[in-house]
Amino acid sequence: MQNSVRWFIGVSGCVARRWGWGLIMRKYLVLLASCAALQATAASAADMPLKAPSVPYISYSWTGFYAGVEFGGGWATEQVTHTTGVGAFPAGTVDASSNQTGVLGGFYAGYNYQINQFLLGIDGDYTWADLNGSGTNISVVNGDVGHATSNVNWIATVTGRLGLVASNNWLFFVKGGGAWAGWDGSSSLTNPAGTVTISTGGASSTRDGWTVGGGVEYALNVHTLFKLEYDYIGFSTASFQDTVVTAATGAVTSEGRSATSSMSMVKAGLAYKF
C-alpha cells in the first residue's frame, strides 16, 4: 500500500511540473495520499475481531431462609426392662434388644448466615417414619415365650449448624441439638405348648433425646439446594405402661416398662432458598 502511494505521488509530481501546477498541487496530492493511508488503516482495524468485556465472578451467598423436603432411611435399637412384673417376666427382667428399620420422609426448614467462608445456622425437621422391628424373649421362670413388636412413627429435630463453604457452591456442615420421636408397640406371651396366655393392648410413648450429625450441601442454582446428611439420636430412658389381658380369665391389668433406645438416619433433601 505504501509503494502504491509513493508511486502515485511521484507520477502526480511529474505531471504537475509539466503543466506548471507547482507547489500547491504537490501539497494537495500529499494530503490526498495521507487520507487514503488512514482510510486503509481504519479498514484493517475494522476487520479485527472484537474481544468481549470480561464479566466479574460473583460468589454464591448461603445467607437466607430455606425450606424443603427430605427422604431416606433409618435404623433404631431398643431394649426394654420390666419395671413391674407379670408372671413369667418379673420386675427387673431385661429383654433382648430389638432392631427397627424402615423408610422416612418429611419436611425441613431453617436459616443460614454466612461470614466469609464460615456459616452459622439453625435447622428443624419433621419426618414421618415407618421403622418396624420385633424381638423374642424366653422366660427363665417357666419357659414362656414373649413376642414383642415396636415401631417408630415420626421423628422431629431442632439443631444448630456450623458450616464451611468450599468452592462457593459447596457447603460442609455439622449439626447438634434436640430430638423427639413417637414409638408404639405390642406384645404377647405364649406357653411352651404355643398357647397364648397373655396379650397386651400395646403402649405408645414420645421419647426425647439429643442428636448430632453432619453432611454436605450443594447449591444447584441461586434458589435450589441439595443435601446429603447422617444423623444419630440418643434417647433418654422412657417409661410407659402396657395394658395386659390374661387370655384365660379376661382380666385386664397393666405392666410398667422402661426403654432405652437410639437411632441413626441417612437423608437426602431438596430445598428452596428464599
C-alpha positions, 0 to 999 in steps of 0.5 A: 500500500505504501509503494502504491502511494509513493508511486502515485505521488511521484507520477502526480509530481511529474505531471504537475511540473509539466503543466506548471501546477507547482507547489500547491498541487504537490501539497494537495496530492500529499494530503490526498495520499495521507487520507487514503493511508488512514482510510486503509488503516481504519479498514484493517482495524475494522476487520479485527475481531472484537474481544468481549468485556470480561464479566466479574465472578460473583460468589454464591451467598448461603445467607437466607431462609430455606425450606424443603423436603427430605427422604431416606432411611433409618435404623433404631435399637431398643431394649426394654426392662420390666419395671413391674412384673407379670408372671413369667417376666418379673420386675427387673427382667431385661429383654433382648434388644430389638432392631427397627428399620424402615423408610422416612420422609418429611419436611425441613426448614431453617436459616443460614448466615454466612461470614466469609467462608464460615456459616452459622445456622439453625435447622428443624425437621419433621419426618414421618417414619415407618421403622418396624422391628420385633424381638423374642424373649424366653422366660427363665421362670417357666419357659414362656415365650414373649413376642414383642413388636415396636415401631417408630412413627415420626421423628422431629429435630431442632439443631444448630449448624456450623458450616464451611463453604468450599468452592462457593457452591459447596457447603460442609456442615455439622449439626447438634441439638434436640430430638423427639420421636413417637414409638408404639408397640405390642406384645404377647406371651405364649406357653411352651405348648404355643398357647397364648396366655397373655396379650397386651393392648400395646403402649405408645410413648414420645421419647426425647433425646439429643442428636448430632450429625453432619453432611454436605450441601450443594447449591444447584442454582441461586434458589435450589439446594441439595443435601446429603446428611447422617444423623444419630439420636440418643434417647433418654430412658422412657417409661410407659405402661402396657395394658395386659389381658390374661387370655384365660380369665379376661382380666385386664391389668397393666405392666410398667416398662422402661426403654432405652433406645437410639437411632441413626438416619441417612437423608437426602433433601431438596430445598428452596432458598428464599 
